[in-house]
Structures are given as structure tokens and as C-alpha cells.
């Protein structure tokens, strides 16, 4: 699906090329690098970014490796994991940092919010704060019955499908997009253990998460059955040195729901909550050096 927003071209050290979608505010007060949920293309978040731009927040929407503008597609011969995704995010952060020398926020939806935390923990420099939207840890013990059974099944089934097909066939399964098999293996590892230990990442991400000291806004959706409160709490428990604000986004009307995905179609409530947080005394500080 085409769009008419300007883009910023990004290339990584392993020749992965993709574009950030830029939605600029007329008089920007803040800048946000936003990471979509698993399998979701950057363009799906343009309405949300436009709502933020009206509130003085310029947005750069990240594109996941294998989606949309990315020059790669997951296959048996083309594989990657969390390490490469973190490298992509750092390349995107470098591009945003050059355009916002005073610093920027990092936020994300669902899996994107986990990566926002992991990226900030890996390299806090330049980051002024974190925004978590409908996000939480996939740790299976953080889910109630019967979701606990579903999570137990998926954390073994998804990597198995990746091994069978050479990639995770999300479009056939009906969950997420077609993902690289090592992405699903790293995801399943965090789902089983509740800890982030992706293959090939040399730093201790768990230690870095606990050491991180940034303002955090966590927005949970009132009707989100996909990410229960305990899942969010498990993720936030790793950010115990951060100053955390939590707010629940209610449905925009009686005939609508504020669930894991519906907020994207009616994003004004979410954008307003972010704008209000940025205007509080707990608003993000100057970037770390």
C-alpha cells in the first residue's frame, strides 16, 4: 500500500536497506522513533503518527527487516534474529539522532515495545524516554489460563515451524507476518524463560534493563486480552530503576474496543495520553551522554 509521507533511507553494515517513514510536526517539541508490532508494516502506523504530529511530536516509524520497504524477505536462505533487529534499530536511531540532536524518545507497539526497551538498555545515549503501547513480556507464566496453554504451545510450535519451512510462515498461520526462523527462536526463548538472552548478543540485556534510568510511559489497552496486566508487569519489573507511569486507554466509544490492534484505527486517545505525559513534570529529560 503506497503512502505520501517522506522517508529516510537507512542502510546497515550487512547491507540491509529500509526506510523510516517521517511524519513531522509543524512546530515539533519532541521526536519519537516508533517500532511497530511483530509482522506489522510501518505504514499502518501513519494515522497514529499524524495524530502525534498534531500535538507537536514528530515521528519516525521504523520498518522491520523483512517487511514493507525492507530489501530482505525471510526464507530458508535468508535468516536473522534479535541481534540483527537490534542492529537495525541502532541504525535507525543514528539516522533520527542526526535529525534530532537534542535527543529523542523510543516507543513501540507489542513486540516493538520490547525492542524499544532492549535498544535503550543496549545504548541509552540519545534516548530521552520510553513509550510502551500494548506491550509486555511473552513469558508464559505471566499469562492466565487458558492463555497459558496457548503460550506454552506457541513457544514450541513457532520455532518448529521455522525449522520446517526455513522461516516462520505467519501469513499461513494467521499470526504475525512471515518471520525469520531465528527471530521466532529468540522470541520463544524469552517466552520460556522470561529473560532476554538472544543468540549472538554479547552484552547482558537483563543487567542493562535493570540498570536503565529513563522515564517510561506504559499504555495498556482496556480490552487487550492479548497482553494481560501480568505480562506488562513482568516487563516493567525489569525497568525497576526507571520512573514509570502507567495509564489505561479506554475505548473511544461504547461501540468500539480498546484492544491490542483496534487503537491503531482510532489513535487519538493514545496520542493524547502521550502528549499529556510529555507535559508533566516526569517528562523525558535531556539525553544521556
C-alpha positions as CSV (number, residue, x, y, z in Angstrom):
1,X,0.0,0.0,0.0
2,X,1.6,3.3,-1.1
3,X,1.7,6.4,1.1
4,X,2.6,10.0,0.6
5,X,4.9,10.6,3.6
6,X,8.6,11.5,3.2
7,X,11.0,8.7,4.0
8,X,14.6,8.5,5.4
9,X,16.7,5.8,3.8
10,X,18.8,3.6,6.2
11,X,21.4,1.0,5.4
12,X,23.1,-1.3,7.9
13,X,26.5,-2.9,8.0
14,X,25.2,-6.1,6.5
15,X,23.7,-4.2,3.5
16,X,20.1,-4.3,4.8
17,X,18.3,-1.3,3.4
18,X,15.0,0.1,4.6
19,X,13.1,3.3,5.0
20,X,11.8,5.2,8.0
21,X,8.5,6.9,7.4
22,X,8.7,10.5,8.6
23,X,5.7,12.3,9.9
24,X,6.8,15.8,11.0
25,X,5.1,18.2,13.4
26,X,4.8,21.8,12.3
27,X,6.4,23.0,15.5
28,X,8.0,19.9,17.0
29,X,8.5,19.8,20.7
30,X,9.6,16.1,20.8
31,X,10.8,13.4,18.4
32,X,9.8,9.8,18.6
33,X,11.3,6.7,16.9
34,X,8.4,4.2,16.8
35,X,8.7,0.5,16.4
36,X,5.7,-1.5,15.0
37,X,4.4,-4.7,16.4
38,X,5.6,-8.1,15.1
39,X,4.6,-8.6,11.4
40,X,3.2,-5.1,11.1
41,X,4.4,-2.7,8.4
42,X,5.4,0.8,9.2
43,X,2.7,2.4,7.0
44,X,0.0,1.0,9.3
45,X,1.1,3.5,12.0
46,X,0.9,6.6,9.9
47,X,-2.6,7.7,11.3
48,X,-1.1,7.3,14.8
49,X,2.0,9.3,13.8
50,X,-0.2,12.1,12.3
51,X,-2.2,12.3,15.5
52,X,1.0,12.8,17.4
53,X,2.3,15.3,14.9
54,X,-0.8,17.4,15.5
55,X,0.3,17.5,19.2
56,X,3.8,18.7,18.4
57,X,5.5,15.3,18.3
58,X,7.5,14.4,15.2
59,X,7.6,10.7,14.4
60,X,9.9,8.4,12.5
61,X,8.3,5.0,12.0
62,X,10.7,2.1,11.9
63,X,10.4,-0.7,9.3
64,X,11.2,-4.3,10.4
65,X,13.7,-6.4,8.5
66,X,11.6,-8.5,6.1
67,X,8.6,-6.1,5.9
68,X,7.5,-3.2,3.7
69,X,10.4,-1.2,2.4
70,X,13.0,-3.7,3.6
71,X,15.1,-5.2,0.8
72,X,15.1,-8.6,2.5
73,X,12.5,-11.3,3.0
74,X,12.7,-14.2,5.3
75,X,13.4,-17.5,3.6
76,X,15.4,-20.7,4.2
77,X,18.5,-18.9,2.8
78,X,17.9,-15.5,4.4
79,X,17.7,-15.6,8.2
80,X,18.3,-13.3,11.1
81,X,17.5,-13.0,14.8
82,X,17.1,-10.4,17.5
83,X,20.8,-9.4,17.2
84,X,20.2,-8.1,13.6
85,X,16.9,-6.4,14.5
86,X,18.7,-4.5,17.3
87,X,21.4,-3.5,14.8
88,X,18.7,-2.2,12.5
89,X,17.1,-0.2,15.3
90,X,20.5,1.3,16.2
91,X,21.0,2.3,12.5
92,X,17.5,3.9,12.6
93,X,18.4,5.7,15.9
94,X,21.6,7.1,14.3
95,X,19.5,8.5,11.5
96,X,17.0,10.0,13.8
97,X,19.7,11.4,16.1
98,X,21.3,13.3,13.2
99,X,17.9,15.0,12.7
100,X,17.2,15.5,16.4
101,X,20.5,16.4,18.1
102,X,18.6,17.3,21.3
103,X,17.6,13.6,21.7
104,X,14.5,11.5,21.0
105,X,12.0,9.1,22.5
106,X,11.8,5.5,21.6
107,X,8.5,3.7,21.7
108,X,6.8,0.7,20.3
109,X,3.7,-1.4,20.0
110,X,3.6,-5.0,21.3
111,X,6.9,-6.7,20.4
112,X,8.1,-3.3,19.2
113,X,7.8,-2.0,22.8
114,X,10.0,-4.8,24.0
115,X,12.6,-3.9,21.4
116,X,12.4,-0.2,22.4
117,X,13.4,-1.3,25.9
118,X,16.1,-3.6,24.7
119,X,17.6,-0.9,22.4
120,X,17.6,1.8,25.1
121,X,19.2,-0.6,27.5
122,X,21.8,-1.6,25.0
123,X,22.7,2.0,24.3
124,X,21.0,4.7,26.4
125,X,22.8,7.6,24.7
126,X,20.5,10.0,22.9
127,X,17.3,8.4,24.3
128,X,15.1,10.7,26.4
129,X,12.4,8.2,27.4
130,X,10.5,5.0,26.6
131,X,6.9,4.6,25.5
132,X,5.3,1.1,25.7
133,X,2.0,0.6,23.9
134,X,0.0,-2.7,24.4
135,X,3.3,-4.3,25.3
136,X,4.6,-6.8,27.8
137,X,6.8,-9.8,28.2
138,X,5.8,-13.1,26.4
139,X,6.8,-15.1,29.5
140,X,4.3,-17.9,29.6
141,X,3.9,-17.8,33.4
142,X,2.7,-14.2,33.2
143,X,-0.5,-15.3,31.3
144,X,-3.7,-16.6,32.9
145,X,-5.5,-19.8,31.9
146,X,-6.3,-20.7,29.2
147,X,-3.8,-18.3,27.5
148,X,-1.0,-20.0,29.5
149,X,-1.7,-23.2,27.4
150,X,-1.7,-21.1,24.2
151,X,1.6,-19.6,25.0
152,X,3.1,-22.9,26.0
153,X,2.1,-24.3,22.7
154,X,3.3,-21.4,20.5
155,X,6.7,-21.1,22.2
156,X,7.4,-24.6,20.9
157,X,5.3,-24.6,17.7
158,X,6.6,-21.4,16.2
159,X,10.3,-22.3,16.2
160,X,9.4,-25.8,14.9
161,X,7.5,-24.2,12.0
162,X,10.6,-22.1,11.4
163,X,12.8,-25.1,11.2
164,X,10.3,-27.0,8.9
165,X,9.7,-24.2,6.4
166,X,13.0,-22.4,6.8
167,X,11.1,-19.4,8.1
168,X,8.1,-18.8,10.2
169,X,5.0,-18.8,7.8
170,X,3.0,-16.3,9.8
171,X,0.7,-15.4,6.8
172,X,-0.4,-19.1,6.6
173,X,-0.7,-19.5,10.4
174,X,-2.6,-16.3,10.8
175,X,-0.4,-14.7,13.4
176,X,2.2,-12.0,12.5
177,X,3.9,-12.0,9.1
178,X,6.5,-14.3,7.6
179,X,9.3,-14.0,10.1
180,X,12.9,-15.2,10.1
181,X,13.3,-18.5,12.0
182,X,15.9,-17.2,14.4
183,X,13.6,-14.3,15.3
184,X,11.0,-16.8,16.4
185,X,13.6,-18.9,18.2
186,X,14.8,-15.8,20.2
187,X,11.1,-14.9,20.9
188,X,10.4,-18.4,22.1
189,X,13.5,-18.4,24.3
190,X,12.2,-15.3,26.1
191,X,8.7,-16.8,26.3
192,X,10.1,-19.9,28.0
193,X,12.4,-18.2,30.4
194,X,11.1,-14.7,30.9
195,X,14.6,-13.4,30.2
196,X,16.1,-11.8,27.1
197,X,19.1,-13.9,26.0
198,X,19.1,-13.7,22.2
199,X,21.8,-15.6,20.4
200,X,24.8,-13.5,19.3
201,X,24.1,-10.6,21.6
202,X,27.3,-10.3,23.7
203,X,26.0,-7.9,26.4
204,X,23.8,-8.9,29.3
205,X,20.5,-7.3,28.3
206,X,18.8,-8.3,31.6
207,X,21.5,-6.5,33.6
208,X,21.3,-3.5,31.3
209,X,17.5,-3.3,31.6
210,X,17.7,-3.2,35.4
211,X,20.4,-0.5,35.2
212,X,18.4,1.7,32.8
213,X,17.3,5.1,34.3
214,X,14.8,6.7,31.9
215,X,11.2,8.0,32.2
216,X,8.8,5.3,30.9
217,X,5.2,5.6,29.9
218,X,3.3,2.3,29.7
219,X,-0.1,2.4,28.0
220,X,-2.2,-0.7,28.3
221,X,-5.5,-1.2,26.4
222,X,-8.6,-1.7,28.5
223,X,-9.8,-4.5,26.2
224,X,-6.5,-6.1,25.4
225,X,-6.9,-9.9,26.0
226,X,-3.6,-10.5,24.1
227,X,-1.3,-8.8,26.7
228,X,-2.6,-9.2,30.2
229,X,-1.5,-6.9,33.0
230,X,0.9,-9.5,34.5
231,X,2.7,-9.6,31.1
232,X,3.2,-5.8,31.3
233,X,4.2,-6.0,34.9
234,X,6.9,-8.6,34.1
235,X,8.4,-6.4,31.5
236,X,8.2,-3.3,33.8
237,X,9.8,-5.3,36.6
238,X,13.0,-5.3,34.6
239,X,12.9,-1.5,34.5
240,X,13.0,-1.1,38.2
241,X,15.4,1.8,38.2
242,X,13.2,3.8,35.8
243,X,10.5,6.3,36.7
244,X,7.3,4.6,35.3
245,X,3.9,6.0,34.6
246,X,1.1,3.6,33.7
247,X,-2.2,4.6,32.1
248,X,-5.1,2.5,30.7
249,X,-6.5,3.6,27.4
250,X,-10.3,3.2,27.3
251,X,-12.4,2.6,24.3
252,X,-13.2,5.7,22.3
253,X,-16.9,4.9,22.3
254,X,-19.4,2.3,23.5
255,X,-19.4,0.5,20.2
256,X,-15.6,0.4,19.9
257,X,-12.9,-1.5,21.8
258,X,-9.5,-0.5,23.0
259,X,-7.8,-3.8,22.3
260,X,-4.4,-4.9,21.0
261,X,-4.9,-3.6,17.5
262,X,-8.1,-1.5,17.3
263,X,-6.4,1.5,18.9
264,X,-4.4,1.9,15.7
265,X,-7.6,2.9,13.8
266,X,-8.7,5.4,16.4
267,X,-5.3,6.6,17.8
268,X,-6.3,10.0,19.3
269,X,-6.8,8.7,22.8
270,X,-3.4,7.1,22.8
271,X,-1.7,10.2,21.2
272,X,-3.4,12.4,23.8
273,X,-2.1,10.3,26.7
274,X,1.4,10.5,25.3
275,X,1.2,14.3,24.8
276,X,-0.1,14.7,28.4
277,X,2.7,12.7,29.8
278,X,5.3,14.7,27.9
279,X,3.8,17.9,29.5
280,X,4.1,16.5,33.1
281,X,7.0,17.0,35.5
282,X,8.0,13.5,34.7
283,X,8.6,14.3,31.0
284,X,11.7,12.9,29.5
285,X,14.9,14.5,30.4
286,X,17.9,15.5,28.3
287,X,19.6,12.6,26.5
288,X,22.2,10.6,28.4
289,X,25.8,11.1,27.4
